[in-house]
Amino acid sequence: ALRTGFLEHEGIPYQFAQPTLRLDLPVREVAAEEADATIAALRGYLFDLTSGPMIRPTLLKLDPRTHVLVVLIHHIVTDHNSLGVIYEDLITAYQARCTGRVPQWDPLPLQFIDYA
């Protein structure tokens, strides 16, 4: 769903999925006392529904050992249940990378495009 975009043809909306999802992870150095204001400013981002992606991560570097990952996800492609799956995947990736490993996930039997 995070690869989904939404277009319109003759007044009728439709969705499409990009073949892949490539995300940049900008890193911003921020003083700890400015973290809340920076997060509030990031929350004001407006997604482009016609092109996606519907997810936007930013890593805030507060000091050499303290970081905050801010992940914005458009509500059009997520709900309470799917957030749990996303959190689990993030935790799996984080734990693997902390030990120098590549995260491993089981292949999914269906992709979102199969369902949509």
GUDOKE-828444 format. One record per residue (C-alpha): residue in one letter; x, z, y. Coordinates in steps of 0.02 Angstrom, whole numbers, plus 50000, padded with zeros to 5 digits. Layout:
aXZY;...
//
This chain:
a500005000050000;l501455003150118;r501874984450108;t500114979850161;g499684970850322;f497994966250391;l497504949750469;e495914941250522;h495264923850485;e493724917650577;g493224935350617;i493414941550438;p494804954350407;y495864953150251;q497384961850183;f499004954950114;a500544962950037;q502324958850083;p503344954649927;t504574968849961;l504704984150071;r506314985650169;l506465000550283;d507755004850412;l508165023250434;p508675026050613;v509685041850640;r509475050650806;e510575064950864;v509435077850942;a509765095451004;a508805108250902;e507815113951052;e507235095951080;a506665093050900;d504825097250928;a504695086051081;t505585071950991;i504415073250842;a502915073250959;a503575057451043;l503865048950875;r502055052750827;g501505041350969;y502155025850879;l500865011950863;f500935002350700;d500734983450701;l499384981050570;t499714962250563;s501484963750499;g501844981150431;p502634990550357;m501405004850367;i502785017850353;r504125022450481;p505485035050441;t506695042750567;l508075055150529;l508435068050664;k510185075150658;l510135092350739;d511915096950691;p513145091250556;r512225100950419;t510425101250482;h509305086050477;v507425083150491;l506615068150409;v505085062250505;v503995050050407;l502515041850492;i501245033450379;h499725024350445;h498115032150385;i497425015050337;v498545014850182;t498595032950127;d497535047950088;h497785065850030;n498105060949848;s499365047249886;l500355058650001;g500745069649851;v501465054649760;i502515049949911;y503155067849929;e503635068349744;d504585051949761;l505495058349916;i505975074449827;t506595064649675;a507645053349787;y508335067849888;q508815078149735;a509665063149655;r510645058549811;c511195076749837;t512065075649668;g512775058249698;r511555049449582;v510375034849608;p508565040449593;q507685035149433;w505825031549422;d504805025349277;p504145007649304;l502345007749361;p501094999149244;l500154992549396;q500674988249572;f499554990749723;i499294971949736;d498584972149558;y497304984949612;a496924977649783;
//
